[in-house]
Amino acid sequence: MSTGRLYMGHTRFATSSKATLEGTHPHQWTPPEKHEVYLGWTSGKLRKSKVNLEIFITHNGDLDFFDVGDRTYDLSDIQSWLERATGQKRPADVDSAAIAGLMDLLRTQGCLTRSVRYGFLFVKATTQDSLDYEVPCKVMEQVAAVLETVLQKFDVEQQSVAQLNEQRGALQEASLKALRESKHSKLVAGFCDDETELQSMIYMAIDAFFDNDLLRAMELFMERAKGSFGLCITSSLDAQKQIVMAARGQSMAVAFYPEAGLLLYGSEAAAVKAGLGLSAAKAAKPLSSGLSRLNSKDDSDSSDSSISSLEDGHPKPAFSTGPAMRLDLDDFAGEICLLDWSGGVPYASFAHRKLQPQAMSEVLTLTSVRGGLMQTRLQKRLVAIEDNPLVMPLPDTRSCGDPVAKDIRDIPSALEKIQKDWDTGEGLNRITAWTLTRALHRRLREKANGKVAGDAVDLLITGCEVSLWLGEQLAADLSLCFQHLVVKCISSNKILGHYGQEYTMAQTGHICDSWDLSGCVALLLSHSGGTFATLNVSNLLQAFTTNIFVVTSEWDTQIGKQLRQLQNSFCSRIFSEDIGLRPAEACSVSVAAMQQMLTQILLHLAQGLLKDPSLSQQVGTKVTHSDLAELSRMNRMNIDALRELVEPKMETCRALRRRGRHWAQHVLEVPRAWILCAFYIAVTVTLGRPPVMHTAKSTGLVEAGSPAYHMTLAFDALLYIFLPQLAILMIRLVQRRPLLHRMGGRTLVIGDVPWVAQAAEAFLSKLMACSYSATALTVFSANPGDHLVHRMTHRVVRGTLLACGCPDGRLVALSNSAQAVYLAVNQASSIQSMGSGCESLTIGHSPFKLPLAAHAVTLKTKRPLYLYEFLKQQDVVRSASGELGDFNNLKTELKRRSSETELQVPEWMEKIQHKKRLLESSALKEQDLKNFMESLGVEHTQHITFEQFEKGYRLLHEDKLSKDQLQRAFNHFGAEEGGIYPVDCKALLRMPFVEMLSLAQAMQGQARPSQIRESSEEVFGEALLQLADPSDHVQIVQSQFLSMQLYESRIATLQRAVSFFVMFHEMAGTIAEFWPLVSLGFLRYHMHRTQSIMRIATTASPISGADVRQQMLELRSAKEFNHLVGNVNKMVSRWRARKMQ
């Protein structure tokens, strides 16, 4: 290139080898070699020139196998074969270097020497059982010289390329004839075994000479390779005019910036957004006259050339001005893309003569080869990434000193934005929620009609790491609210390993083979929207169902692209958190935003099921309108609670940060002690004055050479030996920290419900990933209500740091959970050695502090009181077990108030009598209900009017509810058609009084069906308390248990997770700031980064996605075949029935 330079690079660690310098991209197998090559294919006139020939590749993915002949060989066999074929030692053991070697073999256009080698290698392999055969490099050069002589006889430089193509057959025959001459008999004998093999080799060599350009070479590689590929290839013969990219199993995109004169491509979405906001004035030249190319993920190229416009008659450019556009290569079916800026129609070899290049500008053309059956027009595939409200720009990291701190500060505003989007209903999330609810209802109706098995999966939730942990909590909450709803949550890697491999992976310890996923509703969770396993699952599940949805950071993601290509493109399938790309490796705002989004989805699904009485009964609904109203209210108040945690001026935030700085001192004591020891040794040794000896000598207590003198030196030696321990003890005394903690590396154990503990562990581990060894921290997590005692108490030593999140034990429904956490913390804290043990800290909403816990941070309660808290009316802070005792006392007191007699009986007898009365009352009411329904004489398909229902209710119940309340409850069951069905009437009449009262209250004043009416009560349940008799007070209190549990799983856990984030960020930040301070800026690291760069998640998966497309097609074919067999069986059954008649 005369006016530009080519840059290529790769920014992520290797996945199949060690991260070494020779293993970095770009890769080259064969060093530059001088070859005689025929150039001028685009102009139509060939000319021979001796040029340097070299090929560079950059690759994101894995090469697993490659087909040579009719056999498949693994990577090690291919690497050894390439060494023999090229005569070059492998430059690196990485798989990408082998791709470079294969491209050396496949890119042969215009070079007879490499064309002959290509013919020999790929024909010889068809007759061999392995690749372990001799490659006669000298003989191949001599054969190429013979073919060169033949080629010159055809006046190759005088005729046009088209004329030579027409004479290809004659050229092949002439080459064979020349080699058959007697003078070449020894040459042929060393080249092949028989005449047939010789003919095949020469024919293939001549075809390769004409056809194997860069595009054809890439196509041949993709046809034979097995693995995942986001690939870019350039050759020294073509670098001045074109590059070729390919995608299969790995994402790849190309972005065109016409105003800025910029073209970006890469595997990561962030790579092609790097030009957003770049003005044309900053660009070297507009896209219409030159190109500047950059890849910030896998390939970084830059070129700029002045090229004439395309020849007349060329298709009109797709755009020459306007917003930037992006083309996503089809990484599922596989796609190859040739970008050519030669200024004319690019040369098309015989194999590609039918391809139609697309003009992207006056100089740039794009030629696409897709592996899929559906060929969508290019214009329909382009996505505007400028001036598009659905595409978010990259964050400005230049003005952000600490991305992790910014993420934490953004949590309240991000969650508030999600809530406002749902409230207004103007965004796509509400439309997606409506589509999701409709799909779930359709699935349940099919199950009710017998079209689907009763144990078939209704809702499948899948994701990886933090997303999966949040999905597991959502699945648990849905099962809690709807007991008969079949909800399954499983890792995307397990689905990919079980259904997406040619040979199924053993799912040891997991059961998913028996799951019926046909037609289920699938909810994929991925913050990046490009997580490798989840992305492949989004394709794989299309063989089972079209009801696939995703929760992700923004609308424009890889998974979103795949879902938008489903059959009904008008269906919204993407839940967008609208927080965009977050460069920090440690996940904080993404965790909180996804938890918030899943809470909104839970509320919407629950509301939809409650609206349909038949579906509500089918799924075993336990949640009520009051529960949803209370959860919605607490969800909104949660924003203020989170601000209290993240804003530095707030009291709770200061307390959390204070604890974080305190624990950072435990970790920093080792380097501080080292500094003190270094200073002490440097001073005393340099001056030659050990302190004990020098003091004794200067005071005249000892003389040089005396036994006492040597004794003082022995004391100085002991001082040097134990100096580190003494320094640490001195630091602890000054900082008033426990003296008897073990000295050395610290271990921190995090205890909470699974998703909080695991998310906090991942957060802190990533913050400390780049820390220096002197301040290394080992982090574990466990569930204090389950296995913390069994897994972690043996790790508890003096100085172990234990941080536990505690449920709010003041809520009676959570008292047992809180008591389990208290017991686990007490057991860990009670383990003592030398009078010292672990340093434990609890975080929770209850002000109760465990006696054995060293610290406690109490979070402010930002919610209304529950009825139990109001009725208890005690200001004494009690433990969880004390709260349970208070509840039992309260039940006794309420029963005593409602009792008609003052007769006291033992508690066990009172329980028996109460149960007996309930059974007798229930049997009597059931008989009365049966008699009442028979008296109506209504068929099951007819309607019952409100007047009939009211009459039955007054007959079977006391007059506790007004007519308006009964009307609201009656209308809930769909009374718009003039009445309700008998089955619904029975359900209403059997409904307990508190539940009926709750339903009547919830239906009052509901503004819009699409919104949940939030509770406005100062005390949850106060309206029920005012209307109900004292005998119903205990039942009302117990009816709020589910609401308390949802508060814990959706709201309180999120607040504790954010509390951990704030405290651990302060802890890690204090440690990170220590090093540049003591080293005068020489030692420093960025805690928002890790060595693995997991935010670039396109290859962060242990399971290959290479077989996903084939497995999807096989699964879809099997499904269609079974459907066909079912239809045939039905037709045969009908035919037999008619014949019997």
N, C-alpha and C positions, 0 to 999 in steps of 0.2 A: 504494500500500500504506500502510496506516495504522500498522502495528506492525512493519514490517520494512524493510530496504533491500536493494537489488540490487547486487551487485558482480560484474564480469566482467573477466577478464584473460587474458593469454597470456604465457608465460615463455620463448618460444623465438624465435630470429631468423627473419626472412622467408626463404622459399625461392624466390620469384619476383620479388623486388624488393630495393631497398636497405632496410636497417634504419633507418627514419626514424620520427620521432615520429608523423607523420600516418599512417604505415603500421602502427602498433601496434593491438592489439585492446583493446576491442571496436570493431567497425566500424559506421558509420552512413553511408548514402548521402544520404538526404534529411534535412535538419534538421527539428526539430519543426514541424509544420504544424497549424493549426486546421482541423478538419473536422467536419461534421455526421455523426454516426455513430449507428446504431441499436445499442443495447446491450441486454443481458438475454436472450441466447440460451439460457443455461443455465436461467434461471428459467422460460422459456417465454413471457414477455411482453416485447415490444420497447418501448423508449422512445428517443426521439431526444435526443441531447445533443451539444453542441459541445465537443470535447475535443482535447487535443494528441495527435497521432498520430506515433509514431516507432518504428523497429525497430532493434534491435541484434543483431549476430551475432558469434560467435567461431568461428574455423575453423582446423583443423589439417589441412593437405593442400594440394592444388592444384586449381584450376578450369582445365581445359584448353579445353573446348569446351562450347557450349550449343546445344540445338536450338530453333529458333523456326520455326513452321510445319513445312515438310517439309525444311528445310535445316539444316545444322550450321555454326555460326559460331565463329570463334576468339575469344579473350579481347579482343583489340583492337577487333574489330567490335562485340562486346557492350557494351564500355565506351562507345564512341561512340554507340551506339543508346540506351543508358541516359541519356546526357546529353540527347539530344533528347526522350526519352520523359518524363523527370521534370522537365526544365527546370533541372537542377542540374549544375554542374560536378563532375567526379569529385573526391572528397576526397583520393584517393591512387591511385597506379597499381597498387596491389597487387590480386591476384585476389580476395582476401577482401572488399574493398570492393565489387567488382562483385556478389558474392553478396548483400550487403546491398541493393544497388540492385534486384536481381532479386526479392528478398523484398518490397520496396516495391511492386513490380508485382503480385506473386502474393497477398499477404495483403490481401484486399479485403472480407471478410465485414462486412456492416453499413454499408459506405461506398459510396454510389452513385457518387460522383465517381471513385473508384479502380476500381470495378467496370466503369464505362463505359470507362475507359482500358484496363483489361485486355482487354475485348472488342474494342476497336478495334485494339490492338497485335497481338494474337495471331491475329486474323482477317485483318487487313491483310497480315501477313507471309506468309500462304499464297498471296497473289496477286502478290507482288513477287519479283523476282529477287535482291534484296538488302535490307538493313535501312536503306538510305539513302533514306528517304522522310520527308516532312514530317509532323509530329505536331501537329494543331490543338488545343492545350491549351484555348483559350477555347471552341472549339466543343464539346469534350467536357464542359466544365462546363455549357454550355447544354443539352446532351442530358441530362445528369444531372438538371438542374432539371425538364425535362419528365417524366422518369421519377419524380421525387419527387412531382410532381403526381398522376401515375397511382397511385402507391403510396398516397397519402393517401386516394384514392377507395376503396381497399380496406380502410380503417379499420385500418391496419397496427398501431396502438398499442392497438386494442381486441381484435383477434383474437389467438389463440395462435400460436406459431411453427408448430405442427403444422398448424393450419388454413391458415396462409399457404402452407406447403409444398404442401398439396393444391391450392391455387389458383395454383401457379407457372405452369402453362401459360396460364391465363387472364390472369395478370399480363403475361406475355410478349406475348400477342396484343394486349392493351390498350395496351401500350407502343408496339408497332409501329403500331397504328391512330392513336395520338396523334401520332406523328412523321410519318405520311403526310398529315396535314392540310396544307392549302395554306399556312397561315401559317408552317409549319416547312420549307417546300420549300428555302429557301436554307440553312437549318441542315443539312438532310439532304445537300444537294449538297456542302457543305464537309466532311461527315463520312464519306461513302462514295461509291462509284462507281455502284452499281446496287442494285436491290431485294434481290437474293439476298444481297449482302454486308451490307446493312443488317439483314436478318433474322438472319443468323449472328451479327453483332456484338451485337444486342440480346439474343438468346437466351443467348449466352455471358455477357453482362454480368449478366443476371438470375440465372443459375446461380452466377456468382461472388459475387454479393451474398448468396446463401443458403449457399453451400458452402465458400468459400475462407477457412476459419479457419486458425489457425496450423498445425494438423496437415496439412490439405489443401494449404496453400501449400508446406510442406516436401516433401510427396509429389510435387507437380507439379515442384518443382525437381529432386528426385532422379531423376525419370523422364527429364528432359531434359538433365541435366548429365552431362558426362564428365570424370572426374578422380578424385581421392581426397579423401574427406571425413570428418573428425571434426568435426561441426557442432553448434552450439547456437544457438537463436534465441529471442529474447524480443521481445514487442511491448508498447507502452504500454497497449494495450487488454486484454492478458491477463496482464501481469506480476504482478498481485496474486493469480493463481490457477494459472498454468501456465507451463511451458517445454517446448520441443520439442528433442529431440536426434536426430541421425542419424549413422550410420556406414556407410561403404562404402570399402574400400581403406585405411581408417585405423581404428585401434582406438578404442573408446569404451566406458566402463563406468560403472555406477551402483552405489553402495554405500549400504545402508540400515543405520543404527545405531539400533535401537529404544530401547536403554537410554540412549543419550546424546542422543537427539533430533536426530540429525545425518544429513544426506544429502549424499554426496559424489559427484561425477562428473568425469570427465576422460579424456583420451586415454592418459595414462601410468598404469601400475599403481600407482606410488607415490602418485598423487593420491588415489585412493580408499582407500588404507591410512592416510591421515593421521589418521584418527580412532581407530585401534587404541590401546587403553590409556586412552582418554578416558572418565572415569567420568561417570555420569549427573549427579552432583552439580555437575560443572563446566558442564553444558549448561544453556541457558536454560530449555528446556521439553522434555518427552518428545515422542517422535515422534507419539504419539497425540493431542497437542493443538497441536502447532505444528511448524515445520520450520526448520532452520538448514542452509543449503546453501552448499557451498564447492567450488570447482574450483581446484586448484593447478597445473594444467597449461595448459588452454586457457581455461576459463571459471571465474570465481570469483564465485559468487552467494551471497547470504545473505538469508534471509527468516524472519520469525517472526510468526505470526498465530494468534489464537484462533478456531477454526472449529468449528462444530457437527459432530457425528458424521454418518456417511453415513445416507442414508434407509433405511427398513426394506426388507428384501428384497434388499439389496445383498449380493454374494458375501462370504463370510467372509474377513477379512484374512489374507494369507499369513503374517504374523507381527506381533505387537504387542510381544512381549518376546523375549528370547533373544539369541543371538550375532548379530553383524553379518553381513549377507549381501551378496553382490555379483552383479549381473547384467551379463554381457558382451554387448554388442550384437553382432549378427551382421555383422561388417565384411566378410565375404566375399560373401554373397548380398545384403547391404544390409538395414538395419533402421532404422525410425523409431520413436522412443519419445516418447510424450506423458506428462509427469508433471503431474498435476492435484491440487491440494489445496483445491479449493473446498468440500469437505465433502459433496458429493453426486455422483451419476453425471454425469460431464462430458458436455456437449452433443456429440452426434454428428451431423455433417452428413449429407446424403443419401448422399454417396459412402462414408461410413463407418458406415452404419446397422447393418451386420452385425458390427462389431467389438465384442468383449467386454472392457470394462475389467477389470483385475485389481486388487483391493483389496490394497494393501501395508500399510495400517494403517487406523485408524478415519477418517482424513481424506485419506489419500494413495491415489490410484489411478494405475495405469500402463496405458497403451494402446499396444500394439505393432503395427506394420505391418512384416512381414518380406517380403523379396523371394525367399526360398528356397522350394523345394517342400516341404521337411520342416518341419512346425510342431510343435516340441517343446513340451510343457507348461512353463509358466513355472516351476513349482516344481522341475522337473528341471534347469532351467538355472541356478538360484541356487546360488552357491558360498559356503559358510561361510568367512569370513575371520577370525573369532574362534574360539578354542578348536578350532583345526584344526591338527594337527601338520604338515600338508603346506603350510601357508601361513605364510611367515616374515614377521615384523613389520619395519618400517622400522628402520634402524640409528639409534642415538641419537648424533646428530652434535653435540649441545650439549656433551657431556663430552669430545669428541675435538678437540683443537686442530689436529692435522694428520692428515687422513684418509689421505693417502698413506703416512705413517709407520705408521699403524695397519694399513693393508692389508699392508704389507711384514712387519710383526711377526706378522700372522695367518697367513702362508704355511705355516709348519710345522704349526700346529694344524689348519688347513683340510685339508691333505693327509693328515694323520694320521686325521682324521675320515672322509675318503673311504675310506682303507684299512680302517679298522675296520668301516665299513658293509659293505664287500665281504667281509671275513673272517667277520663274524657272519651275513651273509646275511639279516638281519632287515628291511632296507630294500627299497625298490622297485628299486634299481639292479641287484641280482642277478637279479631277475625280468625286468627289461628286457633284461639281457644274455642271459638264457636265450631270450627271445623273439627277440632279434636273431640269435643263433646258429642257432636253429631256422629262421628265415626264410632265412638264408644257405645252410644245408644244403639246404633245399627248392629254392632257386634252382639250386644246383650239381647236384642230382639231376635236375632238369628239363633241364639242359644235357647231362648224361651220357646221358639217355634220348632226346636228339635233339629235344626239344620247343622248345628255345631254341638260337639260333645260337651257335657256339663263340666268336665275338668279341663277343657281347652283354655289356653291363656287368653285373658281379656286384654291385659295391658302389660307390655314388656318394656322394662326400663333398663338401659344399658349405657355404659360409659367407661372411663378409665380413671384411676387414682381418685383425686378429690371429687370429680364429677360423679364417679361411681358411688362414693361414700354418701354424697348428698342424695343420690338416687335411692340408695338403700333406705334412708330415712323417710323419703317420700313414699316408698312402697310400704313401709311399716305403718305410716300414718293412714294411707288409703285402706289397708287391711283392717286397721283399728276402726275406721269409720264405716266401712262396708265389708262385713265379715264374709260374704259369699262372692265377692269380686276376686277373680283369680289374677293376682298381680305377681309378677316375677321380676326380680332384679338380678342381673348377672353381668360380669365383666365382658366388655367387647372382645377382649382377647380370647375368652373361652368360647364365645359364639364363633369367632373367626377360626379358632382351632378345631371346633367340632364340625361346623358346616362348610367352612371355606377352604378346606384342604383336600387334595386328591386322596390322601390317606388320613383318615380322621385321627386327630391327636387323642391320646388317652385322657379322659376327663376324671382323673383320680380324685376322689373325694367330692365330686360335684355331680349332680343329677340334672341333666338337661336333655338327654336323648329321648325321654318320654314326653317331653313338652310338645303340645300341638300348637304351632305358631301360625298355622294357615289362617289368614284373615284377621290376625290380632292387630291391636293398635300398638305401635312401637314408638317409644319416646327416647331419643338419643340425647345424651348430655355431653357437650364438649365446649369448653370455653373458647379455645382457639378456632374451633370449627374445622380443624384439619388434622386432629389426632389420628394417627395412621390406622389403628384398629377400628375406631369408631367410623372413620371415613369409609373403610372397606365394608364394614357392617351395613352402612347405609345403602350400599349397592347390593350386598348379599341378601338382605331382608326383602328386597324387591321380588325375589323368587317366592316369598311366602305371602306378602301383603303389600298393598299400596298405601296403607294407613300409617305412614311414617312421618314423624315430626322430630324436630331438633330444638334444643335450647342452647343458644350460643351467644357470643359476645356482641355480634352484629349481624345484620342481614346478609352481608356480602362475605360469605365463607365458602370453603370447598364443599362441606357437607350441604350447605344451602344450595349450592349450584347443582349438586346431584339430585336433591329433592325437587328442585324447580323443573327438572327434566322428566318427572313422572308423568303418567298418562294425562291427568287433569292439571294442566299448568295454571289454571285459574284458582286453584285451591292454595290458600296460604298455609305453609307448613313450618314456618320458622318463628320461634320465639326469640326475639332479640333483646338482650339486656342493655344495648346501646351504651356500652362502656368502651368499646373499641379495643385495639391492641394495647396491651400493657407490657412494657419491656422488662419489668422486674420478674425474676425467676420465682421468688416466693409469692405464692398466691394469697391475696387478702381480699381486695375489692371484688375479684372475680368469684370468690367463694361466697361472699355475702350477697352479691347480686344474683347468683344462681339460686341460693336459698330463698331469697325474696321472690324470684320468678316462680319457683316451685310452690311456694306458699300461695301465690295468686292462682296458679293452675289448680291446686288442691281446692281452693275456695270455689273456683268456677265449676270444676267437675262435681263437687258436692252439691252446689246449688242446682246444677242441671239435673242430677239424679233425684234430688228432693222434689223437683217440680213434677216429675212423672211418678205417680204413686205405684204403678205396676212395676216399673224398673226399680224403684226404691225398695219395694218389698222383695224383689228378685235378688238383689245384691245384699240383702240383710243389713239395711241401713241402721246405724246406731247414732249417727250424728243428727242433731236437730237444727232448726233454724236459729234457735237461741245460741247454740254453740258457734255457728257461723257468724252471727252478729257480734258475739263477744270476741271471736278470733279476729274479725275484720277491724274492730275497734282497737284491739291491742296491736295489730299489725301496723296501723297508722301511728299510734303513739310510740311505736318502736323507733321511729326516726329520731325523736327527741332523746330517747334513751341512748341511742348510738352516738348522738352528738356529745352527750355527757362523757362518753368513753374516749372519743378521738380528739376533741378540741383541747389544746394544751392548757387553757385557762380554767377548765372545769376541775372540780375537786376530785372526782373519781379518776379522771385521766392522770392527774398529778400523783394520786396514790399508786396507780399501776406503774407509772414511769419510775416512781421512787423505788418500788419493789424490783423493777428491772435493773436499775442502776446498782442496787444493793447486791443482787445476785451476780452482776457483772464483776464486782470486786472479788468474789470467790474465784472466778476464772482468771482474773488479772494478777492474782497474788504470786503466781509462779514467775512470770516475766519481771515483775517488780522485785521479787527476791533475787532473781538472777542479776538485775541491774545493781542492787545493793551489794551483792557478793562481788561482782566485777569491780565496782568502785573500791570496796574494802581491800581486795587483793591487789589491785593496781597501785593503790597508795602505799600499802604496807610493804609490798615487795619492791616497789621503785625506791622508796626511801630506805629500805633495809632495816626497818624498825618494827618487828612484830610487837604488838601492843603490850602483852603481859611481860615479855622479857625486857622490853625497853623501859617500862614503868618500874619494874623491880631494879633494874640496873641504875636508872637515873636517881632513884631514891636511896641508893647505896645498900639495898637489901641483899644483893648478890654480886659476886665478882665473876668476871669472864673466866670460863674454864672450870668453875666450881660445880659440884653436884647440884646445888640449888639453881645454878644458871641453866644447866641442862633440863632441870625440872620445869623451869619457866618456859623453855622452848617446847617441852612436851605439852604444856597447857596451850601454847599457841597453836601447836599442831592439832590438838583436839578442837580448838576454836575454828580452825580452817575446815576440819572434817565436818563439823556440824553447823557450819555457817549458814547453809541454805535453810535448815530447819529453824535456826535462831532468827534469821531474817523474816521468815514467814510468821513466826510467833510475834515478832515485833510489829509487823504490819497489821496482824489481827488485833493486837492490843490497841494500836492507834485507832483503827477503824471500828473497834468494839464489836468484833465478830467472834463467833465461838472459837476457842483456842484449840480444842481437841479434834477438830475435823481432820480427816486424812489429808495428807499433803500430796498433791499430784493432780492428774487429770480429773475433771469433775464429770459426774453423770447426772442428767436431768430426766426425770420421769414425769410424763404428762398423763393425768387421769381425767377422763370425762366420758360421755357417751361416745360411741365409736367414731362418728364423723367429726366431732369436735376434737377429740384427742388425736386422731390421725392427721387432720388438717393442720393442727397446731404443731405436731411433730414435723410434718413436711415443711412448714413455714420456717421454724427455727433451724432445722437441719440445712435448709438452703441458704439461710442468712449466714450460717457458720461454715459453709462449704469451702470458702477460700481463705478462711482464717489460718494464721500460722500455727505450727504444731504446738508452740508453747501455750496457746490459748485455745486448743482444741476442746470440743465439748461433745460428749456422747449423749444422744437423745433417744429416748424410748417413749412409747405410748401404750396405754392399757385402759381397759374399762374397769373402774373401781367397783361397779356393781356386778362384775363377773370375774375376770381373771387377773386383776391387778395383784391381788394377794398371792395367787399361785405363781404368777410369772415374775413378779418384781421384788417380793420381800426378801428373797435370797440375795438380791443385788443391793439391798439397803445396807449401806455402811456409813460410818461417820462422815458426814459431809455430802451425802447424796441429796440432791435437790428434788423435791416432790411437789408438783403443782397440780391441784385437783379442782375441777369445777363441780360445784354442788347444786343439785336441784333445790328449789325453794321449798324447804321443809315446812313452811307455814301453811302450805296448801295440803290439805289432808290426803288428796289423791297422789301427792308426790312424797308424802312422809316416809313411806317404805323405801323409796329410791334414795332419798336423802340419808336415811338411817344406814343404808348399805354403804354409801360413800363415807359417812362418818366412821363406820366400823373399819373400813379398809384403811383410812388415813390413821386412825388410832392404832391399828395393828402394825402399820409400817413405822409409825412414830415411836411406838413402845419398844422397838428393838434397840438396845443400848449396848455400847462397848466403851469401857472406860468412862462411863457416865455421860456419853454423848451419842447421838444418833443422827438420823436424817433431819434435814431442815425442810419442813412441810409448809405449804401455803395453800389456802383455800380461797376460791373465788365463787361468789354466789350472791343471791339476793337476800337471803336470810341473814339477819344481824347476829345470829348465834355463832360464837367462835368456839372451836374445839379446844379443850384445855391442853391437849398435847400438840396442837398445831403451833408452829412458830409465828406465823403471820396469817392474816385474813384480810381480804379486800371485799367490802360489801358494796354491791352494785345498787344503785338507787332503783326503787320500784316505780316504774312509769306505767301504771295500769290501775283501773278501778279495783276496789276490794271485791273479793268473792263473798258470797252470803255467809259462808262459814266464818270467815275472818271478821265480818261485821257482827255476827251473833255472839262470837266468843268475847269480844270487847275486853281484851286484856292487853296491857302494855308491857307485860313481862316477856322478855326474850327467852324462848324455850328451845330445846333441841327437838329433832324430828320425832323421837319417841314420846317426848312430852306433848307434842301437838296431837299425836294419835290418842294419847290419854285424854287430852282435853276434848277431842271429838267424841270419844265414848261417853264422857261425862255430859257433853252437850246433848247427845242423843237421849241419854237417860232423863235429863232435865226436861227436854221437849216432850218426851212421852209422858212424863209425870204431869206436865201442864195440861196435856190433852186427855188424860185419863179421867173417866167419869167416877171412878171409885178411888178411895184412898187405901184399899187393901194392898199390902205389900206381900209379894211372893218372891221366892228365889229367882235369880236371873235365868238359870237353866230352865226352870219351869215356865217362866214368862215367855221364853223363846219358843218352847213347844206349843204353848197355848196360842201364841201369836201365829205360828205356822198353821196350826189347825184352823184358826179362824179364817186365815187367808184362803186355804183350800176349800173350806165350806162356802165362803163368799164367792169364790171364783166359780165353783160348780153351780151355785144358785144363779149367778149372773149369766152363765153360759146357757143354762136351761131357759131363762127368761129371754135371752137373745134369740134362741132358736124358735121359741114360741112367737116372738114378735115378728121375725122374718117370715114365718109361715102364715101369720095373720095378714101380711101385706099381699100375699099371692102374686109376687113379682117374679118373672123369669130372670135367669142370669144375664140375658142380653138386654133387658129393659132397664129403665132408669128409676131411681128413687128420688122423690122431690125433697126439698129442704123441710117442708112441713112434716112429711112422714119421718124424716130423720130426727127432727126436733122432738117429735112425739116419742120416738123410741128412746132418745137420750134422757128425756125427763122421766121416762118409765124406769130405766135401768140405773140412773145416777141421781144424785141429789141435785137440787137446783143451784149449783155453784157457779155456773157460767151463764152469762147473759145471752140474749138472742143474737146480738151483734157478734159476740165472740164465737158462738156456734156457727154463724154464717161465714165468718172468715175461715174457720177450720174446714167447713163444708166446701167452700170455694177452692180451697187448695187442691181438692181431688178432681178438679175439672168440671165445675158445675155450669160452665157456659153453654152446654148442650141441653140444659133443662133438668139436669139431675146427675146423680152418680150411680155407678153400677153397684149391685148388691154386695160384691166382694169388697169394694171400697167402703161401703156403709158398715159392713161387719168390722173392718179394720178400724174405722173411726170409733165405733161403739165399744170395741175391746180396748181402745187406747187408754192407758192410765191417765188419771186426772192431771197430773203435773205435766205430762207430755202434751195432752190436749190444750192445757192452758198455755204452755210454751208456744205451741203452734199458733194459737189464736193471737198471742201477743206479737209473734214474729211477722204475721201477715198484715198487721196493722200499720198503715202509713207507708207501705213499701212503694217507693216512687216509680221505679222502672224495673221491669222483669229482669233486665240484664245486669242490674246492680244488687249487691247485698246490702240490706239496710243495717247499718252499724248500730250497735247498742249505744244509747245515750244515757244509760243509767249511771249514777254515781257509785252504786253498789250493784254488781251483777246479780240479778234475780230479785231485786227489791220490789218490782212490780208483781211478780209471782207471790212474794211474801205477803203483800198487802191483800191480795185476792184470796189466798189459800187459808184454810183452817189450820190451827196449830198442829193438828194431827198429820198434816201434810208437810210440815217444815223439814223433817228429816229426809223425806223423799225428794224435796226440792234441792236440799244441800247435796244429796247423792247424785242428783241429775246433772250437777255441774262437774262431776269427776272427769268426763270426757273433755270438756272445755279446758280443764286444768292440764290434762295430759297434752292437748294440742298446744297450749301455751308453752309448755316445757319444750316440746319437740320442734316447734316452729319459731318461737320468739326468744325464750330464755336461753336456749342453746346458742342461738346466733349472737346474743349479747355476750355470752361467756367466750365464744370463739373470738370475737372482736377484742375482748379484754386480753386474751392470750396474745393476740397479734400486737396490741399496743405494748404490753409488758415485754414480750420477747424482742420486739423491734428496738425498744430502748436498751435492753440488755446487749443485743448484738451491736447496736450502734455505739454504745460506750466502749465495747471491746475494739471495734474497728477504728474509733477515733484515737485510741491509745497509741497505736503503732506510729503514725506520722508525727505524733506529738513528741515521743521519746527518741525518734530517729531523725528529727529535723526534716521530715517529709520524705526521707529515703524509702522507708517501708510503708506501703499502703496497699489496700485492696478495696474492691467495690463489693459490698455485701449483697447488692441486688443481682449479682451474677454468680454463676457456678461454672465449673469446668465442663459440665456436660451440655450446657446451653439447651436445657429441656424446653424452653419456650419455642425453639424451633423444633416442632414436634412431629415433623413429617416422617421420621424414621424411628421414633421412640416406641418400638414395639418388638416383642420377641417372636411374634407370629408373622409369617410371610403372607402377603396378600397376592402373590403371583397367580394363584389358582382360583381367585375369587370369581372372575368372569366365567371361567369354564364351569365351576361348580354351580354358579347361579343359573347358567343355561341348562345344566343337567337337572337341577332341582325344579326349574320351571317346566322342563319337558316332562319330568315325572309327574308333576302336578296336573299338567294338561292331559297326560295319558290316563291318569286315574279318573279325571273328570270325564274323559271320553268313555272309559270303561263303565263308569256309573251310568252315563246316558244310554249306552248300549244295553246294559242290564235292565234299565227302566223300559226301554222299547221292547225288549224280549218279554218282559213280564206283562206289558200291556197286550202284546200280540197273543200270548198264551191265554190271557184272560178273555180276549175277544173270541179266540178259538173255542174255549170251553163253553161259551154262550151258544 
